[in-house]
């Protein structure tokens, strides 16, 4: 069996296993994307977060993202995602499916800044909800042991329920590459009315001969009146 086909079969099996343990948490808004593409590498990822405010104990909102991706070429990474959400006091339900792509624009380390382009199409699961188109640059710079990443994404609704408004979002990450199994960092996320930031722990652990397990665990504090006071985020990613 060709190596690429073997990876895709393993990827499909892994998705089936991860669906049974996908966390009930919100994740998609709290993910910093790298512009670097690893060709021939397959990924399975579960991302999650939970947000709530002190003044409203019933305000907890949970969603989840399950993703499967593959580095098709040296410059193109593509990923399929399924998203779930549980509103305050409600039940967990699937809200959307997305096709995401990263195109690496510059060879890693050749220029002062590593750059990539992100583009995604999100299809809503409910007919009364709009679809979403997203595009924007992914920027990264390493100085010594500090790795800094910035995502600037523009989103626009599509379909019969679209409002026609273009929304800008940002995500940034500062990560200290001191010890691969456990690395500290900071992250921030925002849009026009919601801003949050806080500490995050990262790590990479070997799994078998050629696989790796990456994890993230972080806490984000709300910085504006319209932002939930607390957000817990977590992610597990299997690379092979």
Number of C-alpha atoms within 10 A of each C-alpha: 6 6 9 13 10 10 18 16 11 13 21 12 11 16 17 10 11 15 14 8 10 17 22 20 27 25 25 17 14 25 19 18 18 21 26 23 23 15 14 15 17 23 22 23 22 25 26 27 26 22 22 20 16 11 9 10 9 12 15 19 22 23 25 25 27 26 22 21 21 25 19 16 15 14 18 20 24 20 18 18 18 20 23 24 21 20 14 14 10 10 10 17 15 17 18 20 20 20 16 19 20 25 21 24 17 15 15 16 11 8 10 10 13 21 22 23 20 23 18 18 19 22 19 18 17 11 11 11 17 20 22 18 17 19 19 19 19 26 20 23 18 17 8 8 10 14 15 19 22 22 24 17 19 17 18 17 20 18 15 11 12 14 11 10 10 11 13 16 18 19 23 22 23 20 20 20 18 11 11 12 15 15 16 18 19 18 23 20 21 20 14 9 10 15 21 22 22 18 17 21 18 21 17 18 14 13 13 9 7 8 14 16 19 18 20 20 17 21 20 24 18 21 16 12 10 10 18 24 18 19 24 20 20 23 20 18 19 21 19 19
